[in-house]
Amino acid sequence: HRELLAEDRIIVIKGTVNCKEEEEPKILADKIFAIEDYDTAIRKKHVKLRIPDTMDEEVALSDIKEILCCHPGDCPVLIYGAFSGKCFKVDTKLWVNPSEDFYREMEAFVGKENIK
């Protein structure tokens, strides 16, 4: 999150305030969002991806996993394989931060119509 911490940049911090008698209050951040990504992050309960039936599902799942790893967060991801009819809920280690960058990258891979 270091790239988000810049002078005069507006951010949203999700966390707690730690107040000890002898010390100044401290903010303990659990999540930090760029203000422009916050609306997307709170609006999304989960991301749904559809692997088109024209793609090899095994290869696509591997490539999707790589994309998910580049955008770690706390939003669950569901993947539906159109060819096999199978639905997968990814492991919590692969949950994402559904930022605009994530959507742009995923749209380039599976197509905008295959993302909800």
C-alpha positions, 0 to 999 in steps of 0.5 A: 500500500506504500504507493497509495501513501503520498502527500495530498493524496486522498485515501480511505482507511479501514481499520481501528484507532489505538488510544493508549494513555501515554501515547498519541492515538494511532490508526491501525489500517487493515485496508487502504483504498485509493478514493477512486477505487473505494466505491468499486471495492465496497459496492462489490460483494464478489466478482463473477467470471465466466470462462467462454466455451471457446477457451481451454478451461484448464489453461484459462484457470491458470491464467486467471489465477495469475491475474488474481494473484496480482490484485490481492484483496478481500473480495471473493471470486466465483468462476464459471466454466461455460464449456464444462458447466462447473462453478468454482469459488476460489480460495481466500488466498486468491480473493481480489481488490476489484480495482479498475486495473483488475477489471481492465486486465480481466476484461482483456483476458475473458471479455467484458461480457464475461465479468460481473 
